[in-house]
Amino acid sequence: MIKAEVHSDDHVFEIAFDATPWFAQANDDEIRALAACEWGGDAPADDVARHFEDTNLEIAGMLAYLRSPAIRQRRDPPGFECHVDPEQAAIWLKTNRLALHIALASRQE
């Protein structure tokens, strides 16, 4: 399991979820982009959360809330932020995509 969390900027929603299914279908470039943004707080991590919109009712609810007219019409409408646990991601990569794990680890040194 690769722990992840997503929350709306106003913290109305705070959702913990398993990001493993995203990693299983992601290509190396998508994972590199996620690692490059330090596993969260940027567009590649947002894509991880969006991946679960059709399978995770809590994430679907948060995204529907953020798209609602009442929220979109605010002067400064909230967005959302997602973070993936980097240690658990590294363990998964070491087991499932060793070459990518080695490449990412060498970049960090």
N, CA, C and O atoms as a GROMACS GRO file, in nm:
protein
  436
    1MET      N    1   0.084  -0.119   0.000
    1MET     CA    2   0.000   0.000   0.000
    1MET      C    3   0.088   0.124   0.000
    1MET      O    4   0.186   0.133   0.074
    2ILE      N    5   0.052   0.219  -0.084
    2ILE     CA    6   0.119   0.349  -0.088
    2ILE      C    7   0.018   0.452  -0.035
    2ILE      O    8  -0.078   0.488  -0.103
    3LYS      N    9   0.043   0.497   0.086
    3LYS     CA   10  -0.048   0.593   0.147
    3LYS      C   11  -0.040   0.727   0.076
    3LYS      O   12   0.067   0.772   0.034
    4ALA      N   13  -0.157   0.789   0.063
    4ALA     CA   14  -0.166   0.922   0.006
    4ALA      C   15  -0.279   0.995   0.076
    4ALA      O   16  -0.365   0.934   0.138
    5GLU      N   17  -0.276   1.126   0.065
    5GLU     CA   18  -0.386   1.206   0.120
    5GLU      C   19  -0.413   1.321   0.025
    5GLU      O   20  -0.324   1.374  -0.042
    6VAL      N   21  -0.540   1.358   0.022
    6VAL     CA   22  -0.581   1.472  -0.057
    6VAL      C   23  -0.674   1.555   0.031
    6VAL      O   24  -0.755   1.501   0.107
    7HIS      N   25  -0.662   1.686   0.019
    7HIS     CA   26  -0.752   1.773   0.095
    7HIS      C   27  -0.786   1.896   0.012
    7HIS      O   28  -0.706   1.944  -0.068
    8SER      N   29  -0.908   1.943   0.034
    8SER     CA   30  -0.945   2.070  -0.028
    8SER      C   31  -0.870   2.180   0.046
    8SER      O   32  -0.838   2.166   0.164
    9ASP      N   33  -0.842   2.288  -0.023
    9ASP     CA   34  -0.766   2.398   0.038
    9ASP      C   35  -0.835   2.454   0.162
    9ASP      O   36  -0.769   2.506   0.252
   10ASP      N   37  -0.968   2.443   0.167
   10ASP     CA   38  -1.042   2.492   0.283
   10ASP      C   39  -1.057   2.384   0.391
   10ASP      O   40  -1.120   2.407   0.494
   11HIS      N   41  -1.001   2.267   0.366
   11HIS     CA   42  -1.002   2.152   0.458
   11HIS      C   43  -1.142   2.102   0.492
   11HIS      O   44  -1.161   2.037   0.595
   12VAL      N   45  -1.239   2.132   0.408
   12VAL     CA   46  -1.371   2.071   0.425
   12VAL      C   47  -1.357   1.921   0.400
   12VAL      O   48  -1.426   1.841   0.463
   13PHE      N   49  -1.268   1.884   0.310
   13PHE     CA   50  -1.240   1.744   0.280
   13PHE      C   51  -1.094   1.713   0.312
   13PHE      O   52  -1.004   1.787   0.272
   14GLU      N   53  -1.072   1.606   0.383
   14GLU     CA   54  -0.939   1.552   0.410
   14GLU      C   55  -0.951   1.401   0.396
   14GLU      O   56  -1.015   1.336   0.479
   15ILE      N   57  -0.890   1.346   0.293
   15ILE     CA   58  -0.914   1.206   0.255
   15ILE      C   59  -0.782   1.131   0.246
   15ILE      O   60  -0.691   1.172   0.175
   16ALA      N   61  -0.774   1.021   0.318
   16ALA     CA   62  -0.660   0.929   0.305
   16ALA      C   63  -0.701   0.820   0.208
   16ALA      O   64  -0.815   0.774   0.209
   17PHE      N   65  -0.607   0.778   0.122
   17PHE     CA   66  -0.638   0.672   0.026
   17PHE      C   67  -0.512   0.598  -0.014
   17PHE      O   68  -0.400   0.642   0.016
   18ASP      N   69  -0.530   0.486  -0.080
   18ASP     CA   70  -0.421   0.402  -0.128
   18ASP      C   71  -0.391   0.439  -0.273
   18ASP      O   72  -0.477   0.421  -0.360
   19ALA      N   73  -0.273   0.490  -0.299
   19ALA     CA   74  -0.234   0.534  -0.434
   19ALA      C   75  -0.176   0.422  -0.520
   19ALA      O   76  -0.140   0.445  -0.635
   20THR      N   77  -0.166   0.301  -0.465
   20THR     CA   78  -0.103   0.190  -0.538
   20THR      C   79  -0.164   0.168  -0.677
   20THR      O   80  -0.088   0.149  -0.772
   21PRO      N   81  -0.298   0.170  -0.693
   21PRO     CA   82  -0.352   0.148  -0.827
   21PRO      C   83  -0.305   0.252  -0.929
   21PRO      O   84  -0.288   0.220  -1.047
   22TRP      N   85  -0.283   0.374  -0.884
   22TRP     CA   86  -0.230   0.475  -0.977
   22TRP      C   87  -0.090   0.436  -1.022
   22TRP      O   88  -0.059   0.442  -1.140
   23PHE      N   89  -0.004   0.397  -0.927
   23PHE     CA   90   0.132   0.358  -0.960
   23PHE      C   91   0.133   0.239  -1.056
   23PHE      O   92   0.215   0.234  -1.147
   24ALA      N   93   0.044   0.145  -1.036
   24ALA     CA   94   0.039   0.025  -1.120
   24ALA      C   95   0.010   0.058  -1.265
   24ALA      O   96   0.057  -0.013  -1.355
   25GLN      N   97  -0.065   0.165  -1.291
   25GLN     CA   98  -0.100   0.199  -1.430
   25GLN      C   99  -0.017   0.315  -1.484
   25GLN      O  100  -0.020   0.340  -1.605
   26ALA      N  101   0.055   0.385  -1.400
   26ALA     CA  102   0.131   0.503  -1.443
   26ALA      C  103   0.254   0.463  -1.523
   26ALA      O  104   0.315   0.359  -1.498
   27ASN      N  105   0.289   0.546  -1.619
   27ASN     CA  106   0.414   0.521  -1.692
   27ASN      C  107   0.530   0.587  -1.616
   27ASN      O  108   0.509   0.664  -1.523
   28ASP      N  109   0.650   0.554  -1.656
   28ASP     CA  110   0.769   0.604  -1.585
   28ASP      C  111   0.775   0.757  -1.582
   28ASP      O  112   0.814   0.815  -1.481
   29ASP      N  113   0.737   0.821  -1.691
   29ASP     CA  114   0.742   0.967  -1.696
   29ASP      C  115   0.645   1.029  -1.595
   29ASP      O  116   0.676   1.130  -1.533
   30GLU      N  117   0.528   0.969  -1.579
   30GLU     CA  118   0.432   1.021  -1.480
   30GLU      C  119   0.488   1.007  -1.339
   30GLU      O  120   0.473   1.098  -1.257
   31ILE      N  121   0.551   0.896  -1.311
   31ILE     CA  122   0.610   0.875  -1.178
   31ILE      C  123   0.729   0.969  -1.158
   31ILE      O  124   0.746   1.024  -1.049
   32ARG      N  125   0.810   0.988  -1.261
   32ARG     CA  126   0.921   1.084  -1.251
   32ARG      C  127   0.869   1.225  -1.220
   32ARG      O  128   0.928   1.296  -1.139
   33ALA      N  129   0.760   1.264  -1.286
   33ALA     CA  130   0.702   1.397  -1.262
   33ALA      C  131   0.654   1.409  -1.118
   33ALA      O  132   0.671   1.514  -1.055
   34LEU      N  133   0.593   1.304  -1.066
   34LEU     CA  134   0.548   1.305  -0.927
   34LEU      C  135   0.668   1.316  -0.832
   34LEU      O  136   0.663   1.393  -0.736
   35ALA      N  137   0.772   1.242  -0.859
   35ALA     CA  138   0.893   1.250  -0.776
   35ALA      C  139   0.956   1.389  -0.785
   35ALA      O  140   1.005   1.442  -0.685
   36ALA      N  141   0.954   1.448  -0.903
   36ALA     CA  142   1.015   1.580  -0.923
   36ALA      C  143   0.946   1.689  -0.841
   36ALA      O  144   1.009   1.787  -0.804
   37CYS      N  145   0.818   1.672  -0.815
   37CYS     CA  146   0.747   1.771  -0.733
   37CYS      C  147   0.746   1.729  -0.586
   37CYS      O  148   0.665   1.775  -0.506
   38GLU      N  149   0.840   1.640  -0.553
   38GLU     CA  150   0.856   1.592  -0.416
   38GLU      C  151   0.732   1.523  -0.364
   38GLU      O  152   0.697   1.534  -0.246
   39TRP      N  153   0.665   1.450  -0.454
   39TRP     CA  154   0.554   1.361  -0.420
   39TRP      C  155   0.428   1.433  -0.376
   39TRP      O  156   0.341   1.372  -0.314
   40GLY      N  157   0.415   1.562  -0.406
   40GLY     CA  158   0.290   1.628  -0.370
   40GLY      C  159   0.293   1.777  -0.390
   40GLY      O  160   0.397   1.839  -0.412
   41GLY      N  161   0.172   1.834  -0.380
   41GLY     CA  162   0.158   1.978  -0.383
   41GLY      C  163   0.168   2.042  -0.520
   41GLY      O  164   0.183   2.164  -0.529
   42ASP      N  165   0.159   1.962  -0.626
   42ASP     CA  166   0.170   2.017  -0.761
   42ASP      C  167   0.084   1.932  -0.855
   42ASP      O  168   0.025   1.832  -0.815
   43ALA      N  169   0.078   1.974  -0.981
   43ALA     CA  170  -0.010   1.909  -1.079
   43ALA      C  171   0.009   1.757  -1.090
   43ALA      O  172  -0.091   1.686  -1.098
   44PRO      N  173   0.131   1.705  -1.092
   44PRO     CA  174   0.143   1.558  -1.102
   44PRO      C  175   0.076   1.485  -0.985
   44PRO      O  176   0.020   1.377  -1.005
   45ALA      N  177   0.081   1.541  -0.866
   45ALA     CA  178   0.013   1.479  -0.753
   45ALA      C  179  -0.138   1.496  -0.764
   45ALA      O  180  -0.213   1.406  -0.727
   46ASP      N  181  -0.183   1.610  -0.816
   46ASP     CA  182  -0.327   1.628  -0.837
   46ASP      C  183  -0.381   1.521  -0.932
   46ASP      O  184  -0.493   1.473  -0.915
   47ASP      N  185  -0.300   1.485  -1.031
   47ASP     CA  186  -0.342   1.381  -1.125
   47ASP      C  187  -0.361   1.246  -1.056
   47ASP      O  188  -0.446   1.166  -1.096
   48VAL      N  189  -0.281   1.220  -0.953
   48VAL     CA  190  -0.298   1.097  -0.876
   48VAL      C  191  -0.437   1.095  -0.814
   48VAL      O  192  -0.509   0.996  -0.827
   49ALA      N  193  -0.476   1.203  -0.748
   49ALA     CA  194  -0.609   1.209  -0.686
   49ALA      C  195  -0.719   1.199  -0.790
   49ALA      O  196  -0.816   1.126  -0.772
   50ARG      N  197  -0.705   1.273  -0.901
   50ARG     CA  198  -0.808   1.270  -1.006
   50ARG      C  199  -0.828   1.129  -1.063
   50ARG      O  200  -0.938   1.093  -1.105
   51HIS      N  201  -0.722   1.051  -1.064
   51HIS     CA  202  -0.730   0.913  -1.115
   51HIS      C  203  -0.838   0.834  -1.042
   51HIS      O  204  -0.897   0.742  -1.100
   52PHE      N  205  -0.864   0.867  -0.917
   52PHE     CA  206  -0.957   0.791  -0.834
   52PHE      C  207  -1.099   0.848  -0.832
   52PHE      O  208  -1.184   0.801  -0.756
   53GLU      N  209  -1.125   0.948  -0.914
   53GLU     CA  210  -1.257   1.011  -0.912
   53GLU      C  211  -1.370   0.911  -0.940
   53GLU      O  212  -1.478   0.924  -0.882
   54ASP      N  213  -1.347   0.815  -1.026
   54ASP     CA  214  -1.452   0.718  -1.060
   54ASP      C  215  -1.458   0.599  -0.966
   54ASP      O  216  -1.552   0.520  -0.973
   55THR      N  217  -1.360   0.584  -0.878
   55THR     CA  218  -1.356   0.466  -0.792
   55THR      C  219  -1.357   0.497  -0.643
   55THR      O  220  -1.376   0.406  -0.562
   56ASN      N  221  -1.338   0.621  -0.605
   56ASN     CA  222  -1.335   0.660  -0.464
   56ASN      C  223  -1.443   0.767  -0.442
   56ASN      O  224  -1.430   0.880  -0.488
   57LEU      N  225  -1.547   0.729  -0.371
   57LEU     CA  226  -1.660   0.821  -0.353
   57LEU      C  227  -1.622   0.948  -0.278
   57LEU      O  228  -1.677   1.054  -0.305
   58GLU      N  229  -1.528   0.939  -0.185
   58GLU     CA  230  -1.486   1.058  -0.111
   58GLU      C  231  -1.414   1.157  -0.203
   58GLU      O  232  -1.440   1.277  -0.198
   59ILE      N  233  -1.325   1.105  -0.285
   59ILE     CA  234  -1.254   1.193  -0.378
   59ILE      C  235  -1.351   1.251  -0.480
   59ILE      O  236  -1.343   1.369  -0.514
   60ALA      N  237  -1.443   1.169  -0.530
   60ALA     CA  238  -1.545   1.218  -0.622
   60ALA      C  239  -1.627   1.329  -0.558
   60ALA      O  240  -1.658   1.430  -0.623
   61GLY      N  241  -1.662   1.312  -0.432
   61GLY     CA  242  -1.739   1.414  -0.361
   61GLY      C  243  -1.662   1.543  -0.345
   61GLY      O  244  -1.718   1.652  -0.360
   62MET      N  245  -1.535   1.532  -0.313
   62MET     CA  246  -1.453   1.652  -0.299
   62MET      C  247  -1.443   1.727  -0.431
   62MET      O  248  -1.458   1.849  -0.436
   63LEU      N  249  -1.417   1.654  -0.539
   63LEU     CA  250  -1.403   1.720  -0.669
   63LEU      C  251  -1.536   1.781  -0.714
   63LEU      O  252  -1.537   1.888  -0.774
   64ALA      N  253  -1.647   1.714  -0.686
   64ALA     CA  254  -1.779   1.771  -0.719
   64ALA      C  255  -1.803   1.898  -0.637
   64ALA      O  256  -1.855   1.996  -0.690
   65TYR      N  257  -1.768   1.895  -0.511
   65TYR     CA  258  -1.780   2.013  -0.424
   65TYR      C  259  -1.700   2.130  -0.482
   65TYR      O  260  -1.750   2.242  -0.490
   66LEU      N  261  -1.576   2.103  -0.523
   66LEU     CA  262  -1.491   2.210  -0.576
   66LEU      C  263  -1.541   2.264  -0.710
   66LEU      O  264  -1.512   2.378  -0.744
   67ARG      N  265  -1.615   2.182  -0.785
   67ARG     CA  266  -1.670   2.226  -0.914
   67ARG      C  267  -1.807   2.292  -0.900
   67ARG      O  268  -1.859   2.348  -0.996
   68SER      N  269  -1.866   2.285  -0.782
   68SER     CA  270  -2.002   2.335  -0.764
   68SER      C  271  -2.007   2.486  -0.787
   68SER      O  272  -1.911   2.557  -0.756
   69PRO      N  273  -2.119   2.535  -0.841
   69PRO     CA  274  -2.130   2.679  -0.867
   69PRO      C  275  -2.109   2.764  -0.742
   69PRO      O  276  -2.049   2.871  -0.750
   70ALA      N  277  -2.157   2.718  -0.628
   70ALA     CA  278  -2.142   2.797  -0.505
   70ALA      C  279  -1.994   2.816  -0.470
   70ALA      O  280  -1.955   2.922  -0.421
   71ILE      N  281  -1.914   2.716  -0.495
   71ILE     CA  282  -1.771   2.725  -0.465
   71ILE      C  283  -1.699   2.803  -0.575
   71ILE      O  284  -1.617   2.889  -0.546
   72ARG      N  285  -1.729   2.772  -0.701
   72ARG     CA  286  -1.662   2.839  -0.814
   72ARG      C  287  -1.688   2.989  -0.816
   72ARG      O  288  -1.606   3.066  -0.867
   73GLN      N  289  -1.803   3.032  -0.762
   73GLN     CA  290  -1.837   3.175  -0.765
   73GLN      C  291  -1.772   3.254  -0.652
   73GLN      O  292  -1.783   3.376  -0.648
   74ARG      N  293  -1.706   3.187  -0.561
   74ARG     CA  294  -1.636   3.259  -0.455
   74ARG      C  295  -1.528   3.348  -0.514
   74ARG      O  296  -1.476   3.322  -0.623
   75ARG      N  297  -1.495   3.450  -0.442
   75ARG     CA  298  -1.391   3.542  -0.487
   75ARG      C  299  -1.257   3.469  -0.504
   75ARG      O  300  -1.184   3.493  -0.600
   76ASP      N  301  -1.227   3.380  -0.412
   76ASP     CA  302  -1.104   3.302  -0.417
   76ASP      C  303  -1.140   3.155  -0.392
   76ASP      O  304  -1.124   3.105  -0.281
   77PRO      N  305  -1.189   3.086  -0.496
   77PRO     CA  306  -1.236   2.949  -0.475
   77PRO      C  307  -1.121   2.855  -0.438
   77PRO      O  308  -1.011   2.866  -0.492
   78PRO      N  309  -1.147   2.762  -0.345
   78PRO     CA  310  -1.042   2.668  -0.306
   78PRO      C  311  -1.015   2.566  -0.416
   78PRO      O  312  -1.100   2.535  -0.499
   79GLY      N  313  -0.896   2.515  -0.414
   79GLY     CA  314  -0.858   2.402  -0.499
   79GLY      C  315  -0.835   2.283  -0.408
   79GLY      O  316  -0.903   2.266  -0.307
   80PHE      N  317  -0.738   2.201  -0.444
   80PHE     CA  318  -0.704   2.088  -0.359
   80PHE      C  319  -0.557   2.056  -0.373
   80PHE      O  320  -0.489   2.102  -0.465
   81GLU      N  321  -0.508   1.976  -0.280
   81GLU     CA  322  -0.368   1.938  -0.279
   81GLU      C  323  -0.359   1.790  -0.241
   81GLU      O  324  -0.431   1.743  -0.153
   82CYS      N  325  -0.270   1.720  -0.308
   82CYS     CA  326  -0.250   1.578  -0.284
   82CYS      C  327  -0.103   1.553  -0.252
   82CYS      O  328  -0.014   1.618  -0.307
   83HIS      N  329  -0.078   1.458  -0.162
   83HIS     CA  330   0.058   1.418  -0.127
   83HIS      C  331   0.063   1.266  -0.117
   83HIS      O  332  -0.027   1.203  -0.062
   84VAL      N  333   0.169   1.209  -0.171
   84VAL     CA  334   0.194   1.065  -0.168
   84VAL      C  335   0.311   1.040  -0.074
   84VAL      O  336   0.408   1.116  -0.076
   85ASP      N  337   0.302   0.935   0.006
   85ASP     CA  338   0.410   0.902   0.098
   85ASP      C  339   0.534   0.859   0.019
   85ASP      O  340   0.530   0.757  -0.049
   86PRO      N  341   0.643   0.936   0.026
   86PRO     CA  342   0.760   0.905  -0.057
   86PRO      C  343   0.830   0.775  -0.018
   86PRO      O  344   0.883   0.706  -0.105
   87GLU      N  345   0.831   0.741   0.108
   87GLU     CA  346   0.896   0.616   0.151
   87GLU      C  347   0.821   0.495   0.100
   87GLU      O  348   0.881   0.398   0.053
   88GLN      N  349   0.690   0.499   0.110
   88GLN     CA  350   0.610   0.387   0.060
   88GLN      C  351   0.616   0.378  -0.092
   88GLN      O  352   0.616   0.268  -0.148
   89ALA      N  353   0.622   0.492  -0.159
   89ALA     CA  354   0.638   0.492  -0.304
   89ALA      C  355   0.771   0.428  -0.342
   89ALA      O  356   0.778   0.348  -0.435
   90ALA      N  357   0.878   0.462  -0.269
   90ALA     CA  358   1.010   0.405  -0.297
   90ALA      C  359   1.011   0.254  -0.277
   90ALA      O  360   1.070   0.181  -0.357
   91ILE      N  361   0.946   0.207  -0.172
   91ILE     CA  362   0.939   0.062  -0.148
   91ILE      C  363   0.866  -0.007  -0.263
   91ILE      O  364   0.910  -0.111  -0.312
   92TRP      N  365   0.754   0.052  -0.306
   92TRP     CA  366   0.678  -0.008  -0.417
   92TRP      C  367   0.763  -0.008  -0.544
   92TRP      O  368   0.767  -0.108  -0.616
   93LEU      N  369   0.829   0.102  -0.571
   93LEU     CA  370   0.912   0.110  -0.692
   93LEU      C  371   1.026   0.010  -0.687
   93LEU      O  372   1.058  -0.053  -0.788
   94LYS      N  373   1.087  -0.007  -0.572
   94LYS     CA  374   1.198  -0.102  -0.559
   94LYS      C  375   1.150  -0.244  -0.589
   94LYS      O  376   1.224  -0.323  -0.647
   95THR      N  377   1.028  -0.275  -0.550
   95THR     CA  378   0.972  -0.409  -0.572
   95THR      C  379   0.918  -0.427  -0.714
   95THR      O  380   0.931  -0.534  -0.772
   96ASN      N  381   0.858  -0.321  -0.769
   96ASN     CA  382   0.784  -0.335  -0.895
   96ASN      C  383   0.849  -0.271  -1.017
   96ASN      O  384   0.822  -0.312  -1.130
   97ARG      N  385   0.933  -0.172  -0.995
   97ARG     CA  386   1.001  -0.104  -1.106
   97ARG      C  387   1.142  -0.066  -1.062
   97ARG      O  388   1.174   0.050  -1.040
   98LEU      N  389   1.224  -0.167  -1.051
   98LEU     CA  390   1.357  -0.149  -0.994
   98LEU      C  391   1.440  -0.046  -1.070
   98LEU      O  392   1.505   0.038  -1.009
   99ALA      N  393   1.439  -0.052  -1.202
   99ALA     CA  394   1.520   0.043  -1.280
   99ALA      C  395   1.480   0.188  -1.252
   99ALA      O  396   1.566   0.274  -1.237
  100LEU      N  397   1.351   0.213  -1.244
  100LEU     CA  398   1.304   0.348  -1.214
  100LEU      C  399   1.341   0.386  -1.070
  100LEU      O  400   1.382   0.499  -1.045
  101HIS      N  401   1.327   0.294  -0.979
  101HIS     CA  402   1.367   0.320  -0.839
  101HIS      C  403   1.514   0.361  -0.833
  101HIS      O  404   1.549   0.458  -0.766
  102ILE      N  405   1.600   0.288  -0.902
  102ILE     CA  406   1.744   0.319  -0.902
  102ILE      C  407   1.769   0.455  -0.964
  102ILE      O  408   1.849   0.533  -0.913
  103ALA      N  409   1.702   0.484  -1.075
  103ALA     CA  410   1.719   0.613  -1.142
  103ALA      C  411   1.676   0.729  -1.051
  103ALA      O  412   1.746   0.830  -1.042
  104LEU      N  413   1.564   0.715  -0.984
  104LEU     CA  414   1.516   0.820  -0.894
  104LEU      C  415   1.607   0.834  -0.773
  104LEU      O  416   1.636   0.946  -0.730
  105ALA      N  417   1.652   0.723  -0.719
  105ALA     CA  418   1.740   0.727  -0.601
  105ALA      C  419   1.873   0.794  -0.635
  105ALA      O  420   1.927   0.868  -0.554
  106SER      N  421   1.927   0.768  -0.753
  106SER     CA  422   2.055   0.828  -0.792
  106SER      C  423   2.040   0.979  -0.814
  106SER      O  424   2.135   1.054  -0.793
  107ARG      N  425   1.923   1.023  -0.854
  107ARG     CA  426   1.898   1.166  -0.872
  107ARG      C  427   1.895   1.240  -0.738
  107ARG      O  428   1.932   1.357  -0.731
  108GLN      N  429   1.852   1.172  -0.634
  108GLN     CA  430   1.839   1.236  -0.502
  108GLN      C  431   1.974   1.249  -0.431
  108GLN      O  432   1.987   1.331  -0.340
  109GLU      N  433   2.072   1.170  -0.470
  109GLU     CA  434   2.201   1.173  -0.400
  109GLU      C  435   2.288   1.287  -0.442
  109GLU      O  436   2.399   1.302  -0.391
   0.00000   0.00000   0.00000
